[in-house]
Amino acid sequence: MVLRTTLAQGNLTSVMTWIGQASILLGAFYAARKARSAGIVNGGLTGLCYVAVTFILGALIFPEPFNFALFGQRLLVGVIVGALGGTAGVSL
């Protein structure tokens, strides 16, 4: 399936990255809000799970060589963004 968009390929990658980070932030906020405690832990685990699931799905859909550096970078950013979202979820 080919979709047409006015975004350039480079811009599309940036938009997808920001959407993913916003998903982690909101998911972590929600998880910590429900738990009412341990926002950093709940948020960080939410980010970790999101990154792991998206990488597994990506590997199944697009069979390319695994890039450990990219995975590590996204995992670190996902856990940090999740921890921030979790902290906000408990605090607000």
ABEGO torsion letter per residue (X at the ends): XBBBBABBAAAAAAAAAAAAAAAAAAAAAAAAAAAGBGAAAAAAAAAAAAAAAAAAAAAAABBBBBBAAAAAAAAAAAAAAAAAAAAAAAAX
